[in-house]
């Protein structure tokens, strides 16, 4: 992002700003970068709602997943959601690193 990009000033509830602050720390982004990334992911999701998902892989014997995990997995497997998947993985890595 360049300094020549347009600026947009917005108001948001303090609780939402705090959630964004926490998320940006986990993803090692600026607050602006976190907001821009999340807006882009949201708009990208709208663009790819009708894309076919990648082929599913079989679970190991005895493994079970709940419905919520299944929904997220199907969403993340869409080819154009790679950025969202990479962000999720980076967040999980940061969480694991801070937990150890």
N, C-alpha and C positions, 0 to 999 in steps of 0.2 A: 504494500500500500504506500502510495506517495503522498507527500504533503500537499500536492496539487489536487488530490481527490477532494470532492465536495465534503463539507462538514455538515452534520445534522445534529442539532441539539434536541434532546428529548427529556421528558420527565418520566420517572418511574417510581413505583413504591420502594421505600427504603429496604424492605425485606427482599425484593427482587434484586436490587443492587447488591445486597450482601451475598445472595446466592451466586450471582455472577462473579463477585470478587473471589469467593471460595473456588468456583469452577476455574477461573483464570489462573489461580495459583496452582491447581492440580495440573493444568495443561501447559504451564509455563508460558502464558501469553500475557499481553497487556489487557486491560479491561476492554479497550477498543477492539483489539484483535479477537477477544473471546466473543464479543457481541457480533462482530462482522462474521465470524466463523459460524456461529449459531444461526444467524439470519440466512446465510448462504445455504447451510444444510437444510433448513426448513423449506426454503424455496426450491432447492434441488429435489427434495422429497416430493414436492408437489409435481415437479416436472416428470418424475419417473414412476409415478403411481401405477402406470399401466404396463411397465416393462416386465418381461418374464424373469423370474428369479433364476439364479444359477442352479445346476443340478444339486439335489440334496444328497448328502452322504448318510450312510447307515450308522446308527449309534452302536457303540460296543454292546455286547450281550449284557442284559441286566440294567443298562442305563435308562433313566427316565428323565424327561424334562417337563416342566409345567407349561401351561398354555401361554403365560406371559413371556417366557423365554422363547417359546416357539414363534410367537408373533415378532419379537425383536430379531430373532435369527433370520426369519424370512425377509424382513425388511432390509437387514444388513447385507444379505446375500445378493441383492440386486446390484448389478455391475456398477451403476453410477453412484452407489452409496459407499464406494471404497473410502472416500475421505472421512465419512462418518465412522466407518469401522476402524480406520487408523486412529482417529481421535479417541474412540472408545478404548482401544488397546493402549494408547499412550496414557490415558487416564488410569486404567487399571495398573499399568506398570508404575506410575507415580504413587498410587495408593499402596501398592505392595512395597515399594521402596521406603515410603514414610512409615509403614507399619513395622519394618524390620530394624 
